[in-house]
Amino acid sequence: LQNRGLTEEEWRGERFREDADTPWWWADEKRFARDEVVTRLDPRNLNAQYQQPQRELAGMQKSFRHNLLPIFAGYPRTEFDLVWPPYSIVAWADFVQRGQLDVTLAFKRWVFETTGALPNVRIIDLQGVAETTHDLDRYTDLYHFSPEVNEWLIAEACGERYRVRADTVDSLEEDLRRQALSYDPSALIGR
């Protein structure tokens, strides 16, 4: 504790752990259930409690070019798997409400096209897997999913089923767009 400059009280409140396998583990402090997801949500303004800022395609592209592309190019013998995580369908409804669906899908498409020439980069897209993303009992809020979903994510990231390729990129995008546009946030109330 002294090496870290923390008192005993500060250490107890610390969210980080010494276990290298679970340095930011918090799942044991959360409940994963539909009613947790909808707590304090306003179906007319899903972003009210989160206050997520608007994103711009140019800014996201600049960040990707600066932070990730040099790593991919600098380590050509290392394989990189980019995983689009399975945010809940409610997160996608939020993107629709805030006018962020198109910019989000455009960024995903741009990442695919930008990394296409890099043989050491694969993209796995789990964002349109409705069996997971529509099952709100697997989430604690719009974005954070249960340890069981983490295990599923790892298994799928190691496989080919949801790999984005030239022959799948259109259908994955179209399916996710359809799901996001057809989801009715008012269905969150009263169920």
Number of C-alpha atoms within 10 A of each C-alpha: 9 7 5 7 9 12 10 11 8 11 14 10 8 11 11 14 13 8 9 8 8 10 11 13 13 12 13 9 7 13 17 20 17 17 16 17 22 20 11 11 19 15 19 11 13 23 19 13 10 9 8 11 9 10 12 12 17 11 10 15 15 10 12 15 14 11 11 11 15 11 13 18 15 10 11 13 10 13 13 16 14 15 19 15 19 22 21 26 26 24 18 26 25 22 21 18 18 15 13 19 19 13 17 17 16 14 18 18 15 14 18 19 14 14 16 15 9 15 14 16 17 20 21 21 23 23 21 26 18 15 8 20 25 18 13 22 18 21 26 22 24 23 16 19 24 18 16 9 17 14 11 12 19 11 11 17 22 12 11 12 11 19 21 21 15 11 8 11 16 12 12 20 19 13 14 20 17 12 18 21 14 11 15 13 19 11 9 16 10 5 8
